[in-house]
Amino acid sequence: MDQKTEPKVELELKVKKKVKAKPAGFGVRALALIVDGIVLSVIQTPLSVINGLITASLGATQQQGQVAPEMAIMAILSTIITMLISMTVGVIYGGYFLSKKGATPGKMLLGLKVINTETGKNMTFWKAAMRETLGKTLSTIFFAIGYLMAAFRDDKKTMHDLLCSSQVLKVKK
């Protein structure tokens, strides 16, 4: 059985340090994103359920089809708080795992590592958090073209990699 092996690409980092590693391709990165989405949904779904219960209980207090203004405000506040908590979870998830482990659980499972191309090391907490939140949001806008870039670029970088000076590498077979 003849297996096609891709050559390792030599990446030149901005610090002029050369690293021999294979950039992670679009498919494996997409799988890692799905795994991370599942992990985050396990954390965030209970928050959404609690918000739904609060909002439903506030709606149950309406009289004659009218919702009291204070109840509507409470429902809106409950939703805003849930959204802020969910965003905070995303910031902590991405920031912690990429800065301390060099990979999120989805990436670890698939043998991927994210490096800062300026240093060749793990990203800082805040740079990683920005990559995983704002950077990925920008990559999603306009039909996920920012993600699709990885399928067509030789270095397999996405928009959020370019914006945050990062590179996802395949470190395990």
Phi, psi and omega in degrees: 000122182267112180263135178280121177248131179275139179291150176287142181262136178271117181261131177260115181279161181296340178272011179064027176260131180262136181236129176264110179199161181263125175298140180288134182282172182302313185297312181291327177292322178296318177298318178298321178297320178296315179300314179296324176298320178294315179300312180295324179292327176297324179283317189272338181300315177302325177296318179293322178296315179299315178300318179298319179295319179296313181297319179295319180292326177291323178292331181290344181272003181292152179237131177053042177076002181254132175263130179297140182305322181292329177289320178296319179297318179296321179294318178296315179299319178300318179293317179297317179297318178298317179297317179296319178295317179298318178295320179297319177300317179297319178296313181294318180302304181294314182298314182294304187296318181287326181281324183268322186252343183079005180194149173281167179306320178297318178291320178300315181302326184259010175072037179250155177220141178253128178240157171276119184288347178279333184240338185080006182245183175299153177287158173288162181306308186289325177293319178294318179297319178295321179298314185284340182250283183296315181300314180289331175296315178295324178294333182279328182300147180062059171064031176061029179299327179300326176283318183296339178306325182297332181285340186244348180269144178297324181274000176062025180276144175264177177299318182291334173293315181295317181293327187249014179051055180233163178215132177263125183244150173271117184250346178237155176279000000 
